[in-house]
Amino acid sequence: MRTTLQPGLTNRLTKYLRVTQQLIEEGRDAVSSKELGDFTGINPVQVRRDLNAIGFSGTRGVGYQAYDLVEAVRGILGLRQTYNIALVGAGNLGSAIASSTILPKRGFVIHDVFDNDPQKIGRTVGNVVVKHIDELKKSVAEADEVIGIIATPASAAQQVADLMVEANIRVILNYTDVLLHVPPGVTVHRIDPTAQLMHTLYYLTQAETEEAAPAT
Ligand SMILES: NC(=O)c1ccc[n+]([C@@H]2O[C@H](COP(=O)([O-])OP(=O)(O)OC[C@H]3O[C@@H](n4cnc5c(N)ncnc54)[C@H](O)[C@@H]3O)[C@@H](O)[C@H]2O)c1
């Protein structure tokens, strides 16, 4: 049975995983807690504490073995080697996502792309032939897709989410600005660049306020 991790720890481990995978792709064998800290914005002391907590240790002066770290974190997070994804919306954004070379490197395969526009069905985006949205349920079951991406206009998002839920998709990445309603057991992640900007601007404003404040 897998140990239940605190959401904060899960979130940080995911960040360490992303950075370490990136460094491996850049040819690195080892990674230090300072680097993990620098690239994630997490204090290196916290990095060491987190990796200790999952039973992973490094070597002084060398750091952590990058491959072993990736495997350890993937194991702790219960990640499979690959995930098949169903993407709905073969427009500008959907085509860009389907053509991404980064996703497959990280084990995320856009296995099926769906649309409802007859002009798009049968066309290829990335390496995938666009299917009609009516085929979603059958295709999702066949390819064991547990992740769905919504890249349709906002007006279609809830309807598409309902189809995904019916098809047993458990994680939905929603690129539209609609707040989706899904039953318990289904997780929705909204990709919202404005939220990221607001988050970043908050820290920028804070730093400026601190600089402007007279020293005590
Ligand atoms: N979060 C972000 O970073 C980000 C960035 C860009 C776009 N977006 C959003 O992503 C969405 C897609 O943007 P785009 O520029 O690719 O739009 P687009 O119009 O180019 O593509 C939308 C596609 O969805 C299809 N579609 C419409 N209704 C459908 C349905 N019911 N079932 C299946 N397919 C359907 C259309 O035929 C079209 O191919 C929009 O909601 C946009 O606001 C988000």
The ligand as a Gaussian input file, in Angstrom:
#p B3LYP/6-31G(d) Opt

LIG

0 1
 N       -4.624000      28.415000     -20.687000
 C       -3.844000      28.812000     -21.686000
 O       -2.634000      28.991000     -21.547000
 C       -4.468000      29.019000     -23.022000
 C       -3.721000      29.490000     -24.103000
 C       -4.347000      29.605000     -25.351000
 C       -5.698000      29.251000     -25.489000
 N       -6.398000      28.845000     -24.396000
 C       -7.797000      28.410000     -24.508000
 O       -7.770000      27.145000     -25.167000
 C       -8.954000      26.971000     -25.910000
 C       -8.590000      26.630000     -27.354000
 O       -7.943000      27.745000     -27.975000
 P       -7.551000      27.675000     -29.523000
 O       -6.895000      28.960000     -29.850000
 O       -6.846000      26.413000     -29.799000
 O       -9.015000      27.637000     -30.205000
 P       -9.398000      27.075000     -31.636000
 O      -10.694000      27.716000     -31.975000
 O       -8.245000      27.203000     -32.572000
 O       -9.620000      25.508000     -31.379000
 C      -10.721000      24.967000     -30.687000
 C      -11.039000      23.606000     -31.294000
 O      -12.064000      23.007000     -30.505000
 C      -12.966000      22.365000     -31.401000
 N      -14.266000      22.169000     -30.743000
 C      -15.225000      23.086000     -30.483000
 N      -16.261000      22.527000     -29.846000
 C      -15.961000      21.217000     -29.701000
 C      -16.638000      20.109000     -29.129000
 N      -17.846000      20.235000     -28.547000
 N      -16.041000      18.904000     -29.160000
 C      -14.821000      18.755000     -29.733000
 N      -14.133000      19.766000     -30.290000
 C      -14.691000      20.980000     -30.279000
 C      -13.020000      23.293000     -32.610000
 O      -13.532000      22.652000     -33.761000
 C      -11.568000      23.686000     -32.719000
 O      -10.854000      22.798000     -33.550000
 C       -9.753000      28.257000     -25.770000
 O      -10.720000      28.045000     -24.761000
 C       -8.720000      29.274000     -25.357000
 O       -9.268000      30.325000     -24.595000
 C       -5.801000      28.715000     -23.203000

